[in-house]
Amino acid sequence: MKSIIMTAQDAREFEKLGGLTITKPIKPAPAAYVEGAQMLESTEAPGRWYVADTDGEPLLDSGNVFDPPVQPGDIVFLREPWHRLKNPSDGEPSDRVILAADSTVAEGQTSYKWSSPVSMPEEAARRFAVVSKVEPIYNENVAVWSITLEAVTKGAAEAGEAGALPYSGAPSPEEGSNYYTYAGDMSPEDHQHMVDAINADRARLAEVQDRLIRIDLRRRELAYLNFEGRENVDPNDRAALLEEDSMLDAEQAELAKEEANLRHTLEDAGAPDPTTEDHARERLVMVQRLRGSVVSDYIEKHPEIDRAGELGQEATEEITRADNDLAAEERDLAAYLEAIDAAADDPPGKERPAGNGEPAPHDPPEDEEVGSFTLGKCNYCGREWGVTLEGAKGGGYPTQKTANAAATRVCDCPEAVENRKPEIGVAFAVTTGACRYCGQLQEVGPHPSQAAADETATEVCSCPSARTARRIAEQIEDAQSRVNRLFGEGAEDLGFKPIAGDGAIELLERVVELIARGPISSASLNIRGQCKAKFSITSKGKIKVSRSETRSCDLEAGE
């Protein structure tokens, strides 16, 4: 069975959405891009592609044939970061494996050393897919295959790979049909009719969910106008606003029922059945991609513009309108998802943190619960110690970092003893910190200063701003690690020489930080006499770090 390599994050998204569209580099890479060039599928050999000019004529005499790694209809299993567990009795490798995407090890706790997905054996696979679409994305800046995968069960994958259709793992033929296989009493024609009907249901589900998103946004706006912002509304308009809200409420209820029925039908058929939230997240990614290629897409549909050499006023206006429409949809989807995330952070009936120094009445999420870390590791020798924090909920420390610090304070290894700072009396230490974003108070254990306690409180706070800050910090740390692998001491492992010059690495690390925080979206720097460094944001929101000289190397998140 063929395989597709995925990062742990992509595997989680695949599992959650029931499918995913990914990109893979076109190998071998096409020759230097020629303005107006495009990739076309061969009519003589479907599934093969070649580079052509705007008239469809091949641009190269030889070596101009490109085969994607998979074809539509292929059954594949996912290769992911993995780890083989050991037998507790003898310490030897066992037959049991764990996949990084399924790992529930909390941040800071002992984790597994993940092996490369390239080495993952087929028998360890837990996710399988059918390839529904393969097409190239080819322009001046990128040459990749866009591969759309849809999840299937292991049984359906094995049957499809063996060519054993009709296949059914159900107890009876009536229960055996699903989106990808059909029971023995179905003809191929009836099976195609069934697939067409399911695809129609999927299209209708997308329409219903798009409308539910628009209704949700409008009702939130009406709620503001009818309550918090009613002083800004003409009294003569209030009745109309209330009537509109009532009509939308009724429509929302009907659409919610239709959505539930469609998802239930699709689930029974074995087809993807995303929730409205899943649909919004997938649509947001697609809209962001479309915004990034609105000009090239327009030119591709109007090849005469290439020959003219410039965009006319009519074309410019049409491109602007298309970009404005996509920007408006992007704002709406982002607003909808922000509201969903805010509701998850502060469920109905729970008060939001006041931000006035009073502790919030609700507990943090389970994975960030204060007092849950009662086992720490010495930062020097790695030995584990049981640690308790008097007065804290659960008797434990708020984060693994603080638990490790407590373990280091009690460890008797030479390094810990030599580097141990004078003890701070618990009675005099600062034990309560405030989140710098929302002001919520947290019990964080003894800290030498209020600033240190506030820093820990911010690290464990569940407010949206703190969570966003943590994600950005992780993105920066991940990208800076790739900078050091490509340009620093780790460059030799990839066949490059570390770059020379005081402050050069620090400058590159600062660039990825600026990209993560948003002021810039891409950058290119020439390192005199050595190489060129390029930084950009991928379609999945990851920071891509590239080094090019006589040979090139790209590193993305998870690689």
C-alpha positions as CSV (number, residue, x, y, z in Angstrom):
1,M,0.0,0.0,0.0
2,K,1.3,3.5,-0.8
3,S,2.0,5.9,2.0
4,I,1.8,9.6,2.7
5,I,4.1,11.3,5.2
6,M,2.5,13.7,7.6
7,T,3.5,15.7,10.6
8,A,1.8,15.0,13.9
9,Q,-0.2,18.2,13.7
10,D,-1.5,17.4,10.2
11,A,-2.4,13.9,11.4
12,R,-4.5,15.4,14.2
13,E,-6.3,17.7,11.7
14,F,-6.9,14.7,9.3
15,E,-8.4,12.8,12.2
16,K,-10.6,15.7,13.3
17,L,-11.9,16.8,9.9
18,G,-12.2,13.3,8.3
19,G,-9.8,14.4,5.5
20,L,-7.2,17.0,4.6
21,T,-5.6,18.7,1.7
22,I,-1.8,18.7,1.9
23,T,1.1,19.7,-0.4
24,K,4.2,17.8,-1.5
25,P,7.1,19.2,-3.6
26,I,7.2,18.3,-7.2
27,K,10.2,16.1,-7.7
28,P,12.4,16.4,-9.6
29,A,11.7,20.2,-9.5
30,P,10.7,21.7,-12.8
31,A,13.3,23.9,-14.5
32,A,13.4,27.6,-13.8
33,Y,10.0,29.2,-14.1
34,V,9.1,30.8,-17.4
35,E,6.6,33.7,-17.3
36,G,3.1,32.4,-18.2
37,A,4.1,28.7,-17.9
38,Q,1.5,26.3,-16.6
39,M,1.3,22.6,-15.8
40,L,-1.2,20.5,-17.9
41,E,-2.3,16.9,-17.6
42,S,-1.3,14.7,-20.5
43,T,-4.2,13.5,-22.6
44,E,-2.3,10.5,-23.8
45,A,-1.2,9.4,-20.3
46,P,-3.7,10.7,-17.7
47,G,-2.1,11.2,-14.4
48,R,1.1,12.6,-15.9
49,W,1.8,16.3,-16.1
50,Y,4.0,18.5,-18.2
51,V,5.0,22.2,-18.3
52,A,3.5,24.2,-21.2
53,D,3.3,27.8,-22.4
54,T,0.0,29.7,-22.6
55,D,-0.9,28.0,-25.8
56,G,-0.5,24.5,-24.3
57,E,2.8,23.7,-26.1
58,P,5.5,21.9,-24.1
59,L,8.3,24.2,-23.0
60,L,11.0,21.6,-22.7
61,D,12.2,19.0,-25.2
62,S,13.1,16.3,-22.6
63,G,12.6,15.6,-18.9
64,N,9.4,17.5,-19.0
65,V,7.2,14.8,-17.5
66,F,6.1,14.8,-13.8
67,D,4.4,12.0,-11.9
68,P,2.7,12.9,-8.6
69,P,3.5,10.5,-5.7
70,V,-0.1,9.3,-5.7
71,Q,-3.1,9.3,-8.1
72,P,-6.8,9.9,-7.6
73,G,-8.4,6.7,-6.3
74,D,-5.2,5.4,-4.6
75,I,-5.5,3.9,-1.1
76,V,-2.8,5.1,1.3
77,F,-1.8,4.8,4.9
78,L,-0.3,7.7,6.8
79,R,3.3,7.7,8.1
80,E,3.6,9.8,11.2
81,P,6.1,10.5,14.0
82,W,6.1,7.3,16.1
83,H,7.8,5.5,19.0
84,R,8.1,1.8,19.7
85,L,7.4,0.9,23.3
86,K,9.6,-1.4,25.3
87,N,8.6,-4.4,27.3
88,P,8.7,-3.4,31.0
89,S,10.0,-6.8,32.0
90,D,13.2,-6.9,29.9
91,G,13.5,-3.4,28.5
92,E,13.5,-4.8,24.9
93,P,11.5,-3.3,22.0
94,S,7.9,-4.7,21.9
95,D,5.4,-4.9,19.1
96,R,3.4,-2.0,20.6
97,V,3.9,1.5,19.1
98,I,2.5,4.9,20.0
99,L,1.9,7.7,17.5
100,A,2.8,11.4,18.3
101,A,-0.6,12.6,17.1
102,D,-2.3,10.3,19.6
103,S,0.1,11.1,22.5
104,T,-1.5,12.6,25.6
105,V,1.7,13.4,27.4
106,A,1.3,16.8,29.1
107,E,3.7,19.6,28.3
108,G,6.8,19.4,30.3
109,Q,6.3,15.9,31.4
110,T,8.4,12.9,30.3
111,S,7.8,12.5,26.6
112,Y,8.8,9.9,24.0
113,K,11.6,10.4,21.6
114,W,9.7,10.3,18.3
115,S,11.1,8.5,15.4
116,S,10.9,9.9,11.8
117,P,7.7,9.1,10.0
118,V,9.8,7.8,7.1
119,S,10.7,4.8,9.3
120,M,7.2,4.0,10.5
121,P,6.2,0.4,9.5
122,E,3.0,-0.1,7.7
123,E,1.6,-2.4,10.4
124,A,1.8,0.5,12.9
125,A,-0.6,2.7,10.7
126,R,-3.8,3.8,12.3
127,R,-5.0,6.2,9.7
128,F,-5.9,5.4,6.1
129,A,-7.2,7.5,3.2
130,V,-8.4,7.5,-0.3
131,V,-6.9,10.1,-2.7
132,S,-9.8,12.1,-4.1
133,K,-7.9,14.8,-6.1
134,V,-4.3,15.5,-7.2
135,E,-3.3,18.7,-9.0
136,P,-0.2,20.9,-9.3
137,I,0.2,24.3,-7.9
138,Y,2.8,25.9,-10.2
139,N,3.9,29.5,-10.4
140,E,7.0,31.7,-10.0
141,N,7.2,31.0,-6.3
142,V,6.0,27.4,-5.8
143,A,5.9,24.1,-7.5
144,V,4.0,21.5,-5.4
145,W,1.4,18.8,-5.7
146,S,-1.9,19.6,-3.9
147,I,-3.3,16.3,-2.7
148,T,-6.8,15.9,-1.2
149,L,-7.2,12.9,1.1
150,E,-10.4,11.6,2.6
151,A,-10.4,9.2,5.6
152,V,-11.4,5.6,5.2
153,T,-11.5,2.7,7.7
154,K,-8.7,0.2,7.8
155,G,-11.0,-2.6,6.5
156,A,-12.1,-0.5,3.5
157,A,-8.5,0.5,2.8
158,E,-7.3,-3.1,2.8
159,A,-10.2,-4.3,0.7
160,G,-9.6,-1.5,-1.8
161,E,-5.9,-2.2,-2.0
162,A,-6.6,-5.9,-2.6
163,G,-9.1,-5.1,-5.3
164,A,-11.6,-7.2,-3.4
165,L,-14.7,-5.0,-4.0
166,P,-17.5,-5.5,-3.5
167,Y,-16.4,-5.4,0.2
168,S,-18.5,-5.3,3.4
169,G,-17.6,-5.7,7.0
170,A,-21.2,-5.4,8.0
171,P,-23.3,-8.4,9.2
172,S,-25.7,-8.0,6.3
173,P,-25.6,-6.6,2.7
174,E,-28.2,-4.0,3.6
175,E,-25.9,-2.6,6.3
176,G,-22.7,-3.0,4.2
177,S,-22.8,-0.1,1.8
178,N,-20.8,2.9,2.5
179,Y,-19.2,5.8,0.6
180,Y,-16.2,3.9,-0.7
181,T,-17.4,0.3,-0.9
182,Y,-20.6,-1.5,-1.8
183,A,-22.3,-4.7,-0.8
184,G,-22.7,-7.6,-3.2
185,D,-26.3,-6.8,-4.1
186,M,-25.3,-3.5,-5.7
187,S,-24.3,-3.0,-9.3
188,P,-21.5,-0.5,-10.2
189,E,-24.1,1.8,-11.6
190,D,-26.2,1.7,-8.4
191,H,-23.0,2.3,-6.5
192,Q,-22.2,5.4,-8.6
193,H,-25.7,6.7,-8.0
194,M,-25.2,6.3,-4.3
195,V,-21.9,8.2,-4.4
196,D,-23.6,11.0,-6.4
197,A,-26.3,11.2,-3.8
198,I,-23.8,11.4,-1.0
199,N,-21.8,14.1,-2.8
200,A,-25.0,16.1,-3.2
201,D,-25.6,15.7,0.6
202,R,-22.0,16.9,1.2
203,A,-22.6,20.0,-1.0
204,R,-25.9,20.8,0.7
205,L,-24.2,20.4,4.1
206,A,-21.6,23.0,3.1
207,E,-24.4,25.4,2.0
208,V,-26.3,24.9,5.3
209,Q,-23.2,25.4,7.4
210,D,-22.2,28.6,5.4
211,R,-25.7,30.0,6.2
212,L,-25.5,29.0,9.9
213,I,-22.2,30.9,10.1
214,R,-23.8,34.0,8.6
215,I,-26.8,33.7,10.9
216,D,-24.7,33.3,14.0
217,L,-22.7,36.5,13.1
218,R,-25.8,38.5,12.4
219,R,-27.5,37.4,15.6
220,R,-24.5,38.4,17.6
221,E,-24.6,41.8,16.0
222,L,-28.4,42.1,16.7
223,A,-27.8,41.0,20.3
224,Y,-25.4,43.9,20.7
225,L,-27.8,46.4,19.0
226,N,-30.8,45.3,21.0
227,F,-29.0,45.3,24.4
228,E,-25.5,46.7,25.0
229,G,-25.6,49.1,22.1
230,R,-29.3,50.0,22.2
231,E,-28.5,53.7,23.0
232,N,-27.1,54.0,19.5
233,V,-30.2,52.6,17.8
234,D,-33.2,54.7,16.7
235,P,-36.2,53.6,18.9
236,N,-38.3,53.3,15.7
237,D,-35.9,50.6,14.4
238,R,-35.9,48.4,17.5
239,A,-39.0,46.6,16.6
240,A,-37.6,45.7,13.2
241,L,-34.4,44.5,14.7
242,L,-36.2,42.3,17.2
243,E,-38.4,40.9,14.4
244,E,-35.3,40.1,12.3
245,D,-33.7,38.3,15.2
246,S,-36.9,36.2,15.8
247,M,-37.0,35.2,12.1
248,L,-33.3,34.3,12.1
249,D,-33.8,32.3,15.3
250,A,-36.5,30.2,13.6
251,E,-34.4,29.8,10.4
252,Q,-31.4,28.8,12.6
253,A,-33.4,26.1,14.3
254,E,-34.6,24.6,11.1
255,L,-31.1,24.7,9.5
256,A,-29.6,23.1,12.7
257,K,-32.1,20.2,12.3
258,E,-31.2,19.8,8.6
259,E,-27.5,19.9,9.4
260,A,-27.9,17.2,12.1
261,N,-29.9,15.0,9.6
262,L,-27.3,15.5,6.8
263,R,-24.4,14.7,9.1
264,H,-26.2,11.6,10.5
265,T,-26.8,10.4,6.9
266,L,-23.2,11.0,5.9
267,E,-21.9,9.3,9.0
268,D,-24.0,6.2,8.2
269,A,-22.7,6.3,4.6
270,G,-19.1,6.4,5.9
271,A,-18.5,9.8,4.3
272,P,-16.8,12.8,6.0
273,D,-19.4,14.7,8.2
274,P,-17.6,17.8,9.5
275,T,-19.2,20.1,12.1
276,T,-20.0,23.7,11.3
277,E,-16.8,24.7,13.3
278,D,-14.7,22.2,11.3
279,H,-16.2,23.6,8.1
280,A,-15.4,27.1,9.1
281,R,-11.8,26.3,10.0
282,E,-11.2,24.5,6.7
283,R,-12.9,27.2,4.7
284,L,-10.8,29.9,6.4
285,V,-7.6,28.1,5.4
286,M,-8.9,27.9,1.8
287,V,-9.9,31.6,1.7
288,Q,-6.4,32.6,2.9
289,R,-4.8,30.5,0.2
290,L,-7.1,32.1,-2.4
291,R,-6.2,35.6,-1.3
292,G,-2.6,34.8,-1.7
293,S,-3.1,33.7,-5.4
294,V,-5.9,36.0,-6.5
295,V,-3.7,37.7,-9.1
296,S,-2.1,34.6,-10.5
297,D,-5.5,32.9,-10.7
298,Y,-6.9,35.8,-12.6
299,I,-4.0,35.8,-15.1
300,E,-4.3,32.0,-15.5
301,K,-8.0,32.4,-16.5
302,H,-7.1,35.3,-18.9
303,P,-3.9,34.2,-20.7
304,E,-4.1,37.2,-23.1
305,I,-2.9,39.4,-20.2
306,D,0.5,37.7,-20.2
307,R,1.0,38.7,-23.8
308,A,-0.1,42.2,-23.2
309,G,2.4,42.4,-20.4
310,E,0.3,44.5,-18.0
311,L,-3.0,44.6,-16.2
312,G,-5.6,47.0,-17.5
313,Q,-8.0,49.0,-15.5
314,E,-10.8,46.5,-15.9
315,A,-8.6,43.6,-14.8
316,T,-7.3,45.6,-11.8
317,E,-10.9,46.4,-10.7
318,E,-12.0,42.8,-11.0
319,I,-9.0,41.6,-9.0
320,T,-9.7,44.2,-6.3
321,R,-13.3,43.2,-6.1
322,A,-12.4,39.5,-5.8
323,D,-9.8,40.2,-3.1
324,N,-12.3,42.4,-1.2
325,D,-14.9,39.7,-1.3
326,L,-12.4,37.1,0.0
327,A,-11.2,39.6,2.7
328,A,-14.7,40.1,3.9
329,E,-15.3,36.3,4.1
330,E,-12.0,35.9,5.9
331,R,-13.0,38.4,8.5
332,D,-16.4,36.8,9.0
333,L,-14.9,33.3,9.4
334,A,-12.3,34.6,11.8
335,A,-14.9,36.4,13.9
336,Y,-17.1,33.3,14.0
337,L,-14.2,31.1,15.2
338,E,-13.1,33.7,17.7
339,A,-16.6,33.6,19.2
340,I,-16.5,29.8,19.3
341,D,-13.1,29.8,21.0
342,A,-14.3,32.5,23.5
343,A,-17.3,30.4,24.3
344,A,-15.1,27.4,24.9
345,D,-12.9,29.4,27.3
346,D,-15.9,30.8,29.2
347,P,-18.9,28.4,28.9
348,P,-22.4,29.7,29.6
349,G,-23.2,30.2,33.2
350,K,-19.5,30.8,34.1
351,E,-18.2,34.3,34.9
352,R,-15.3,35.7,32.9
353,P,-12.2,36.8,34.9
354,A,-12.9,40.3,36.2
355,G,-9.3,41.5,35.6
356,N,-9.5,43.5,38.8
357,G,-7.4,41.4,41.0
358,E,-10.2,39.0,42.0
359,P,-9.7,35.3,41.2
360,A,-12.0,33.9,38.5
361,P,-14.7,31.6,40.0
362,H,-14.1,28.8,37.4
363,D,-11.2,26.4,37.2
364,P,-8.7,26.4,34.4
365,P,-9.0,23.7,31.7
366,E,-8.0,20.2,32.9
367,D,-4.7,20.2,31.0
368,E,-3.7,23.4,32.7
369,E,-5.1,22.7,36.2
370,V,-3.2,24.4,39.0
371,G,-1.8,21.9,41.4
372,S,-1.7,19.0,39.0
373,F,2.1,18.5,38.9
374,T,3.4,16.5,41.9
375,L,6.4,14.8,40.3
376,G,9.4,16.8,39.2
377,K,12.8,16.1,37.6
378,C,16.1,17.6,38.7
379,N,17.3,20.0,36.0
380,Y,20.9,18.6,36.4
381,C,20.7,14.8,36.8
382,G,17.2,14.1,35.7
383,R,16.2,12.1,38.8
384,E,12.5,12.3,39.7
385,W,11.3,13.5,43.1
386,G,7.8,13.7,44.6
387,V,7.1,17.4,45.4
388,T,4.1,19.0,47.2
389,L,3.1,22.6,47.5
390,E,1.4,23.4,50.8
391,G,-1.9,25.1,50.3
392,A,-2.2,24.5,46.6
393,K,-5.1,22.7,45.0
394,G,-4.2,19.0,44.7
395,G,-1.0,19.6,46.6
396,G,1.0,20.0,43.4
397,Y,2.7,22.7,41.5
398,P,1.0,24.8,38.7
399,T,3.4,23.8,35.8
400,Q,5.9,21.1,35.1
401,K,8.6,23.8,35.1
402,T,7.8,24.8,38.7
403,A,7.7,21.2,39.8
404,N,11.1,20.6,38.2
405,A,12.5,23.6,40.0
406,A,11.2,22.2,43.3
407,A,12.7,18.8,42.5
408,T,16.0,20.5,41.7
409,R,15.9,22.3,45.1
410,V,15.7,19.0,47.0
411,C,17.9,16.9,44.8
412,D,21.2,15.8,46.4
413,C,23.3,15.4,43.2
414,P,26.6,17.4,43.2
415,E,25.4,19.8,40.5
416,A,22.2,20.7,42.2
417,V,24.0,21.1,45.6
418,E,26.7,23.3,44.0
419,N,24.3,25.5,42.1
420,R,21.6,25.7,44.8
421,K,20.5,29.2,45.6
422,P,19.8,30.3,49.2
423,E,16.4,29.0,50.3
424,I,13.5,31.4,50.2
425,G,11.3,31.0,53.2
426,V,7.8,29.9,52.0
427,A,6.2,32.3,54.5
428,F,8.0,35.3,52.8
429,A,8.0,34.1,49.2
430,V,5.5,35.4,46.6
431,T,3.0,32.6,46.0
432,T,0.3,34.3,44.0
433,G,0.7,35.8,40.5
434,A,-1.5,37.7,38.1
435,C,-1.9,37.1,34.4
436,R,-0.5,40.1,32.5
437,Y,-3.3,39.9,30.0
438,C,-6.5,39.4,32.0
439,G,-5.4,40.0,35.6
440,Q,-6.7,36.6,36.8
441,L,-4.9,35.5,40.0
442,Q,-3.2,32.0,40.2
443,E,-1.6,30.1,43.1
444,V,1.8,29.4,41.7
445,G,4.0,28.3,44.6
446,P,7.0,30.2,46.1
447,H,8.7,32.7,43.8
448,P,11.5,35.1,44.6
449,S,9.6,38.1,43.2
450,Q,6.2,39.3,42.1
451,A,7.4,39.6,38.5
452,A,8.4,35.9,38.5
453,A,5.1,34.9,40.0
454,D,3.2,36.9,37.4
455,E,5.2,35.3,34.7
456,T,4.2,31.8,35.8
457,A,0.6,32.9,36.3
458,T,0.6,34.1,32.6
459,E,2.1,30.7,31.5
460,V,-0.9,28.8,33.1
461,C,-3.7,31.2,32.4
462,S,-6.5,30.0,30.1
463,C,-7.5,33.4,28.7
464,P,-7.4,33.8,24.9
465,S,-4.6,36.3,25.0
466,A,-2.3,34.1,27.1
467,R,-3.0,31.1,25.0
468,T,-2.3,33.0,21.8
469,A,1.0,34.3,23.3
470,R,2.0,30.7,24.2
471,R,1.3,29.5,20.6
472,I,3.4,32.4,19.2
473,A,6.2,31.6,21.6
474,E,6.2,28.0,20.5
475,Q,6.1,29.0,16.8
476,I,9.1,31.3,17.4
477,E,11.1,28.6,19.3
478,D,10.3,26.0,16.6
479,A,11.4,28.4,13.7
480,Q,14.6,29.5,15.6
481,S,15.5,25.9,16.0
482,R,15.3,25.4,12.3
483,V,17.4,28.5,11.8
484,N,20.2,27.0,13.9
485,R,19.9,23.7,12.0
486,L,20.3,25.4,8.6
487,F,22.7,28.2,9.4
488,G,24.3,27.5,12.9
489,E,26.2,24.6,14.3
490,G,23.6,22.0,13.0
491,A,24.2,23.1,9.4
492,E,27.0,20.5,9.0
493,D,24.5,17.7,9.5
494,L,22.7,18.9,6.4
495,G,25.9,19.3,4.4
496,F,26.3,23.1,4.8
497,K,28.9,25.2,6.5
498,P,27.8,27.3,9.5
499,I,27.6,31.0,8.5
500,A,30.2,33.3,9.8
501,G,29.8,36.8,11.3
502,D,29.0,38.1,14.7
503,G,25.3,38.6,15.3
504,A,24.3,36.9,12.0
505,I,22.4,34.0,13.6
506,E,20.8,36.4,16.1
507,L,19.6,38.6,13.2
508,L,18.0,35.5,11.5
509,E,16.3,34.5,14.7
510,R,14.9,38.1,15.1
511,V,13.5,37.8,11.5
512,V,11.5,34.7,12.3
513,E,10.2,36.4,15.5
514,L,9.0,39.3,13.5
515,I,7.2,37.0,11.1
516,A,5.6,35.1,13.9
517,R,4.3,38.3,15.6
518,G,3.0,39.6,12.3
519,P,4.8,42.8,11.3
520,I,6.3,41.1,8.2
521,S,5.2,38.1,6.2
522,S,8.4,37.2,4.4
523,A,12.0,38.1,4.1
524,S,15.1,37.4,2.0
525,L,18.7,38.1,3.1
526,N,22.0,37.6,1.3
527,I,24.8,36.4,3.5
528,R,27.9,37.7,1.9
529,G,30.0,35.0,0.2
530,Q,28.0,32.1,1.5
531,C,24.3,31.8,0.8
532,K,20.8,33.3,0.7
533,A,18.3,32.9,3.6
534,K,14.6,33.1,2.8
535,F,11.7,33.2,5.3
536,S,8.0,32.9,4.5
537,I,4.6,31.7,5.8
538,T,3.2,28.5,4.3
539,S,-0.4,28.0,3.4
540,K,-0.8,26.2,6.8
541,G,0.5,29.1,8.7
542,K,3.9,27.6,9.4
543,I,7.2,29.5,9.2
544,K,9.3,28.1,6.4
545,V,13.1,28.6,6.6
546,S,15.1,28.1,3.4
547,R,18.8,28.2,2.6
548,S,20.0,28.3,-1.0
549,E,23.5,28.3,-2.6
550,T,24.6,25.9,-5.2
551,R,22.2,23.5,-3.5
552,S,19.1,24.3,-1.5
553,C,17.3,23.0,1.5
554,D,13.9,23.9,3.0
555,L,12.7,23.1,6.5
556,E,9.1,23.4,7.7
557,A,7.5,22.6,11.0
558,G,7.7,19.0,11.9
559,E,10.7,18.2,9.7
